[in-house]
């Protein structure tokens, strides 16, 4: 079973504890892909890409450069 993130109190409010610091998140839609890496991996930690092969190759290069080991993807659609 996956680890559950714990809430941590900070002076700026609550935040979630990092469970996997080497993970990125990807949201896939029909025309674009949003990719987020941890804040300390890149100044531009949330990027938008197109949905073509050349864009997928760019995503791979960026994730490798950010030392990402794990990716969680989410994709929704209309039936």
Secondary structure, DSSP 8 states (H G I E B T S, - for coil): ------EEEETTEEEE--S-TTEEEEEE-SSEEEEE--TTT-SS-EEEEESSHHHHHHHHHHHHHTT--EEEEEE----
